[in-house]
């Protein structure tokens, strides 16, 4: 009974999380002594997944599935899982996957464990470790149903290329037209920038920047680091930055390799949403700011002095190591 892996795409390209879930699914299949099968929607080049050791890739090529639709995607993945007799379905922890996963789990009558951080600790019973209480603890969850669903927490397992020669075949689901009754009218996307979802580094700023006119240095620091820009909730509420950049428990969760907080005091909701980041750096004039207690590194200083100096030092470092 194979492991089915939903590998996300956008405009034909595989997202960063697709390679992480592919790596996880391949390793899980080996642990279970079975095969690994990926399902991908309208990929431009499905052979890219061959670098991750998959046994099979099911390619869905349909115009009505070009844009994400939770019901339609869940129905397609469910049909693919039933076709191959999947014992486990692996998805990411992206916003899209979290939207579709409950629908998919209900369709498959599957137990669903989101935010899983490692391979199962046991397969009899099937036990997974996942984050809980806004990343303040871990839960060891036993999945009892015949079909299991695992949502891999972002940036936890990592992408691990391994040679593969997957069999690629087209898969055409039989979807009821009523499933497309809910449609997206418009989607606003950040163009030409690293997105928060795909970023290894996020540079975030708060009200300490004093106004939207001062965000130039934040964007420059992000460009130098190849990072995404983000902000705290008050900043997006004030209209200084787009709501799509709001990170934290009430915004987008962040699980990057490096998170830099500039002029952010560290409200509990913000800290909860970024706590999964591996290294956290704070720059703030207030040494008593709550963020200092959660950060790995801290700089007590004026952002308008510290950040320009940091940018120049990074440019020199990059030039010397080019």
VMD Tcl script that draws the C-alpha trace (Angstrom):
set ca {
  {0.00 0.00 0.00}
  {1.95 3.04 -1.32}
  {2.61 6.45 0.19}
  {0.93 9.23 -1.83}
  {2.58 12.67 -1.73}
  {0.87 15.89 -2.79}
  {3.61 18.05 -4.34}
  {2.43 21.64 -4.72}
  {2.96 23.71 -7.84}
  {2.41 27.33 -8.77}
  {2.26 28.46 -12.40}
  {3.73 25.11 -13.38}
  {6.70 25.28 -11.05}
  {7.15 23.13 -7.97}
  {7.10 25.06 -4.71}
  {9.94 24.70 -2.24}
  {7.71 22.64 0.09}
  {7.15 20.09 -2.70}
  {10.73 18.90 -2.39}
  {10.50 18.67 1.39}
  {7.33 16.56 1.35}
  {8.74 14.43 -1.49}
  {11.84 13.73 0.61}
  {9.69 12.93 3.64}
  {7.35 10.68 1.66}
  {10.19 8.73 0.06}
  {11.83 8.15 3.46}
  {8.47 7.14 4.97}
  {7.83 4.67 2.12}
  {11.22 3.07 2.78}
  {10.40 2.87 6.49}
  {7.12 1.12 5.65}
  {8.66 -1.08 2.97}
  {6.42 0.27 0.19}
  {6.55 2.55 -2.84}
  {6.32 6.35 -3.05}
  {3.97 8.09 -5.48}
  {3.67 11.84 -6.06}
  {0.67 13.66 -7.48}
  {1.30 17.03 -9.15}
  {-1.10 19.50 -10.77}
  {-0.10 20.89 -14.17}
  {3.68 20.85 -13.66}
  {5.78 22.30 -16.47}
  {8.47 19.66 -15.90}
  {7.53 16.71 -13.72}
  {10.98 15.12 -14.12}
  {12.34 17.66 -11.58}
  {10.93 15.33 -8.90}
  {13.20 12.54 -10.15}
  {15.92 14.09 -8.03}
  {14.11 12.98 -4.86}
  {13.91 9.20 -5.33}
  {10.21 8.75 -6.11}
  {8.90 5.55 -7.67}
  {6.00 7.11 -9.56}
  {4.62 10.55 -10.47}
  {0.95 11.05 -11.31}
  {0.59 14.18 -13.43}
  {-2.78 15.92 -13.51}
  {-3.13 18.13 -16.60}
  {-6.47 19.91 -16.67}
  {-7.20 23.56 -17.43}
  {-9.87 23.74 -14.72}
  {-7.22 22.77 -12.15}
  {-4.69 25.46 -13.09}
  {-5.60 27.53 -10.03}
  {-5.92 26.10 -6.52}
  {-9.42 24.99 -5.58}
  {-9.61 23.21 -2.22}
  {-12.60 20.99 -3.05}
  {-11.37 20.05 -6.51}
  {-7.80 19.41 -5.39}
  {-8.98 17.34 -2.41}
  {-11.27 15.29 -4.67}
  {-8.45 14.70 -7.16}
  {-5.95 13.62 -4.50}
  {-8.60 11.39 -2.92}
  {-9.29 9.71 -6.25}
  {-5.54 9.22 -6.81}
  {-5.14 7.73 -3.32}
  {-8.01 5.29 -3.90}
  {-6.67 4.32 -7.31}
  {-3.27 3.24 -5.96}
  {-4.60 2.03 -2.60}
  {-2.52 4.52 -0.60}
  {-2.01 3.72 3.07}
  {-0.56 7.16 3.88}
  {-1.05 10.57 2.25}
  {1.62 13.22 2.84}
  {0.94 16.95 2.39}
  {2.74 20.14 3.39}
  {1.75 22.71 6.00}
  {1.13 25.49 3.48}
  {-2.06 27.53 3.60}
  {-3.38 25.63 0.56}
  {-2.69 22.20 2.06}
  {-4.23 23.16 5.40}
  {-7.33 24.33 3.53}
  {-7.71 21.15 1.49}
  {-6.53 18.59 4.07}
  {-9.67 18.38 6.27}
  {-11.79 17.88 3.13}
  {-9.38 15.21 1.90}
  {-9.26 13.47 5.28}
  {-13.05 13.33 5.45}
  {-13.22 11.89 1.94}
  {-10.68 9.14 2.74}
  {-11.97 8.60 6.31}
  {-8.37 9.21 7.32}
  {-6.74 10.28 10.59}
  {-5.00 13.62 9.94}
  {-1.98 14.84 11.92}
  {-0.77 18.33 10.94}
  {2.54 20.00 11.89}
  {4.50 16.73 11.95}
  {8.24 17.32 12.51}
  {9.82 13.91 11.92}
  {9.28 10.42 10.55}
  {6.96 8.19 12.61}
  {8.48 7.09 15.90}
  {6.57 3.83 15.54}
  {4.51 2.21 12.80}
  {2.76 -0.26 15.15}
  {0.95 1.72 16.46}
  {1.47 4.49 13.90}
  {2.80 7.34 16.06}
  {3.97 10.78 14.89}
  {5.56 13.71 16.69}
  {4.11 17.15 15.97}
  {4.23 20.65 17.37}
  {1.51 21.81 19.75}
  {0.52 24.88 21.76}
  {1.92 27.31 19.15}
  {5.25 25.47 18.96}
  {5.72 25.55 22.74}
  {5.57 21.77 23.03}
  {5.23 18.50 21.17}
  {2.39 15.99 20.93}
  {2.91 12.30 20.19}
  {-0.17 11.34 18.21}
  {-1.36 7.83 17.34}
  {-3.22 7.48 14.03}
  {-5.68 4.59 14.21}
  {-7.55 4.68 10.90}
  {-6.73 2.49 7.89}
  {-5.60 5.53 5.89}
  {-3.30 8.06 7.55}
  {-2.65 11.68 6.59}
  {0.50 13.55 7.59}
  {1.01 17.30 7.26}
  {4.77 17.95 7.36}
  {5.68 21.11 9.28}
  {7.50 23.56 7.05}
  {11.30 23.61 7.17}
  {11.60 20.71 9.61}
  {12.46 17.59 7.62}
  {14.25 19.39 4.79}
  {14.77 18.49 1.14}
  {17.13 15.55 0.54}
  {17.95 14.89 -3.12}
  {18.50 11.25 -3.99}
  {18.75 9.61 -7.39}
  {15.49 8.32 -8.81}
  {13.86 7.17 -12.02}
  {10.15 7.58 -11.42}
  {7.53 6.27 -13.80}
  {5.56 9.32 -14.98}
  {1.95 8.85 -16.00}
  {-0.98 11.16 -16.67}
  {-3.93 11.02 -14.31}
  {-7.34 12.40 -15.23}
  {-9.78 12.60 -12.31}
  {-13.52 12.30 -12.85}
  {-14.68 15.49 -11.16}
  {-18.29 16.58 -10.77}
  {-18.76 20.06 -12.29}
  {-20.58 21.15 -9.10}
  {-17.27 20.94 -7.28}
  {-16.23 24.16 -9.02}
  {-19.15 26.14 -7.60}
  {-16.71 28.05 -5.38}
  {-14.30 30.14 -7.43}
  {-11.54 32.63 -6.67}
  {-12.41 36.02 -8.12}
  {-8.88 37.39 -7.84}
  {-5.56 36.51 -6.21}
  {-3.04 39.15 -5.18}
  {0.54 37.90 -5.46}
  {3.80 39.62 -4.59}
  {5.78 39.83 -7.84}
  {9.55 39.84 -8.18}
  {10.23 39.15 -4.50}
  {11.01 36.15 -2.37}
  {7.76 35.07 -0.72}
  {7.44 34.37 3.00}
  {6.35 30.79 2.26}
  {9.47 30.01 0.22}
  {12.03 32.09 2.14}
  {14.91 30.67 4.16}
  {15.38 34.14 5.69}
  {12.72 36.66 6.69}
  {13.42 40.30 7.60}
  {10.52 41.69 9.59}
  {9.86 45.13 11.05}
  {7.40 46.77 13.39}
  {6.22 50.15 14.60}
  {9.78 50.97 15.60}
  {10.28 51.97 11.95}
  {8.00 54.97 12.67}
  {6.34 55.00 9.24}
  {6.05 53.33 5.82}
  {8.50 55.82 4.33}
  {11.33 54.14 6.27}
  {10.84 50.65 4.83}
  {13.47 51.18 2.15}
  {16.27 49.96 4.41}
  {14.26 46.84 5.36}
  {13.76 46.00 1.69}
  {17.44 46.64 0.95}
  {18.52 44.36 3.80}
  {16.17 41.70 2.44}
  {17.63 42.06 -1.06}
  {21.19 41.69 0.23}
  {20.23 38.55 2.18}
  {17.92 37.11 -0.49}
  {15.17 37.28 2.12}
  {11.45 37.96 2.24}
  {10.07 41.04 3.97}
  {7.44 40.83 6.69}
  {5.86 42.94 9.40}
  {4.01 42.84 12.69}
  {0.21 43.04 12.97}
  {0.06 46.73 14.03}
  {2.05 47.67 10.95}
  {-0.35 45.93 8.56}
  {-3.34 47.27 10.51}
  {-1.99 50.81 10.07}
  {-1.67 50.22 6.34}
  {2.10 50.71 6.31}
  {2.60 47.29 4.71}
  {0.32 44.80 2.90}
  {-1.63 42.35 5.07}
  {0.08 39.55 3.18}
  {3.32 40.45 4.99}
  {1.79 40.15 8.47}
  {3.48 37.28 10.30}
  {2.65 35.81 13.69}
  {-0.02 33.65 15.26}
  {-2.78 35.81 13.75}
  {-0.97 36.16 10.41}
  {1.35 33.87 8.49}
  {3.39 31.43 10.61}
  {7.13 31.54 9.97}
  {9.50 28.58 10.19}
  {12.61 29.91 8.49}
  {16.30 29.27 9.06}
  {16.77 32.92 10.07}
  {14.20 35.45 11.29}
  {15.32 39.06 11.88}
  {12.92 41.25 13.89}
  {13.59 44.98 13.68}
  {11.68 47.40 15.88}
  {9.30 44.66 17.04}
  {8.77 44.43 20.80}
  {7.50 40.84 20.68}
  {3.83 40.51 21.56}
  {2.92 36.95 22.57}
  {0.93 36.36 19.36}
  {3.87 37.44 17.22}
  {6.35 35.29 19.13}
  {4.06 32.27 18.90}
  {3.88 32.61 15.13}
  {7.64 32.85 14.55}
  {8.92 30.53 17.29}
  {9.52 27.67 14.84}
  {12.29 29.66 13.13}
  {15.67 28.10 13.81}
  {17.62 31.31 14.54}
  {15.93 34.52 15.70}
  {17.67 37.91 15.79}
  {16.17 41.07 17.31}
  {17.20 44.70 16.89}
  {15.48 47.06 19.32}
  {16.24 50.14 21.38}
  {14.45 48.70 24.43}
  {16.59 46.09 26.23}
  {13.47 44.96 28.12}
  {11.50 44.13 24.95}
  {9.98 40.62 25.28}
  {11.59 39.55 21.99}
  {15.04 39.54 23.62}
  {13.97 36.64 25.84}
  {12.98 34.57 22.81}
  {15.83 35.58 20.50}
  {19.08 33.70 19.90}
  {20.91 36.97 19.23}
  {20.01 40.53 20.13}
  {21.26 44.02 19.33}
  {20.23 46.87 21.61}
  {20.35 49.89 19.35}
  {18.58 52.27 17.02}
  {17.46 50.46 13.85}
  {18.20 53.59 11.82}
  {21.85 53.28 12.86}
  {22.25 49.50 13.13}
  {20.51 48.37 9.92}
  {22.44 50.61 7.45}
  {25.71 49.45 9.04}
  {24.58 45.83 8.84}
  {23.73 46.26 5.15}
  {27.17 47.69 4.37}
  {28.96 44.94 6.31}
  {26.96 42.27 4.48}
  {27.75 43.84 1.10}
  {31.47 43.81 1.91}
  {31.24 40.21 3.12}
  {29.39 39.09 -0.01}
  {31.85 40.88 -2.31}
  {34.81 39.25 -0.54}
  {33.24 35.80 -0.88}
  {31.86 36.17 -4.40}
}
mol new
graphics top color blue
foreach p $ca { graphics top sphere $p radius 0.5 }
foreach p [lrange $ca 0 end-1] q [lrange $ca 1 end] { graphics top cylinder $p $q radius 0.2 }
display resetview
